[in-house]
Amino acid sequence: MKQRLAQLQDDVLKNAYVERELAGKVSVTESDARTYYQDHQSEFKDSKTGAVRPFDEVKESCLNMARYQKQSELLNQMMERLMKAADAEFLGPK
């Protein structure tokens, strides 16, 4: 139980650090959302008709996904910098 609590505390600290580092560094425009929409139209097909839903219907989702992509790119860059500074190698989960 103590080990699990320590892991949760560690996760919270890591998430807070990442949030602080990424805060204000990611901005997403409607153009970013439209690009995401164009590149991922298969994700926006209506399940009944098979037609691609109009951008205006899925705009918020596109904005969120474009933001997620940019955050992921920044996070990867941040991890590379940190590992280089620590001369470490990330092996990922086992």
TIVEX-990338 format. One record per residue (C-alpha): z negated, x negated, y; residue number from 1. Coordinates in nm, 2 decimals. Example, Ala and Ser with C-alpha at 12.3 -4.5 7.8 and 13.67 -1.06 7.14 Angstrom:
2
> pz; px; py; nr
> -0.78; -1.23; -0.45; 1
> -0.71; -1.37; -0.11; 2
END
This chain:
94
> pz; px; py; nr
> 0.00; 0.00; 0.00; 1
> -0.09; -0.28; 0.24; 2
> 0.24; -0.46; 0.16; 3
> 0.44; -0.14; 0.24; 4
> 0.25; -0.09; 0.56; 5
> 0.32; -0.45; 0.66; 6
> 0.69; -0.40; 0.58; 7
> 0.70; -0.08; 0.79; 8
> 0.54; -0.26; 1.08; 9
> 0.78; -0.55; 1.05; 10
> 1.07; -0.30; 1.05; 11
> 0.94; -0.13; 1.36; 12
> 0.91; -0.46; 1.54; 13
> 1.26; -0.56; 1.44; 14
> 1.40; -0.23; 1.56; 15
> 1.22; -0.25; 1.89; 16
> 1.36; -0.61; 1.94; 17
> 1.71; -0.49; 1.86; 18
> 1.68; -0.19; 2.09; 19
> 1.55; -0.41; 2.37; 20
> 1.83; -0.67; 2.33; 21
> 2.11; -0.40; 2.31; 22
> 1.97; -0.17; 2.58; 23
> 2.21; -0.14; 2.87; 24
> 2.46; -0.37; 2.70; 25
> 2.67; -0.10; 2.54; 26
> 2.87; 0.14; 2.74; 27
> 3.13; 0.37; 2.60; 28
> 3.41; 0.54; 2.79; 29
> 3.61; 0.84; 2.71; 30
> 3.90; 0.60; 2.65; 31
> 3.68; 0.43; 2.38; 32
> 3.62; 0.77; 2.22; 33
> 3.99; 0.86; 2.23; 34
> 4.07; 0.53; 2.06; 35
> 3.82; 0.60; 1.79; 36
> 3.96; 0.95; 1.75; 37
> 4.32; 0.82; 1.72; 38
> 4.21; 0.55; 1.47; 39
> 4.00; 0.79; 1.25; 40
> 4.19; 1.12; 1.26; 41
> 4.13; 1.17; 0.89; 42
> 3.75; 1.21; 0.97; 43
> 3.83; 1.51; 1.20; 44
> 4.03; 1.73; 0.97; 45
> 3.92; 2.09; 0.94; 46
> 3.80; 2.15; 0.59; 47
> 3.97; 2.49; 0.56; 48
> 4.31; 2.42; 0.73; 49
> 4.34; 2.05; 0.69; 50
> 4.45; 2.03; 1.05; 51
> 4.30; 1.76; 1.28; 52
> 4.05; 1.91; 1.51; 53
> 4.12; 1.87; 1.88; 54
> 3.96; 1.58; 2.06; 55
> 3.76; 1.81; 2.29; 56
> 3.59; 1.96; 1.98; 57
> 3.48; 1.62; 1.84; 58
> 3.44; 1.42; 2.16; 59
> 3.06; 1.38; 2.13; 60
> 3.10; 1.26; 1.78; 61
> 3.37; 1.01; 1.88; 62
> 3.15; 0.88; 2.17; 63
> 2.86; 0.83; 1.93; 64
> 3.07; 0.65; 1.67; 65
> 3.24; 0.43; 1.93; 66
> 2.89; 0.34; 2.06; 67
> 2.78; 0.27; 1.71; 68
> 3.07; 0.03; 1.65; 69
> 3.00; -0.16; 1.98; 70
> 2.63; -0.18; 1.89; 71
> 2.71; -0.31; 1.55; 72
> 2.94; -0.58; 1.69; 73
> 2.67; -0.69; 1.94; 74
> 2.41; -0.69; 1.66; 75
> 2.63; -0.91; 1.45; 76
> 2.68; -1.15; 1.74; 77
> 2.31; -1.15; 1.81; 78
> 2.23; -1.22; 1.44; 79
> 2.48; -1.51; 1.43; 80
> 2.32; -1.66; 1.74; 81
> 1.97; -1.63; 1.60; 82
> 2.07; -1.77; 1.26; 83
> 2.25; -2.06; 1.43; 84
> 1.95; -2.13; 1.64; 85
> 1.73; -2.12; 1.33; 86
> 1.99; -2.30; 1.12; 87
> 1.95; -2.02; 0.87; 88
> 2.19; -1.83; 0.64; 89
> 2.17; -1.45; 0.59; 90
> 2.22; -1.37; 0.23; 91
> 2.16; -0.99; 0.26; 92
> 1.96; -0.76; 0.03; 93
> 1.94; -0.85; -0.33; 94
END
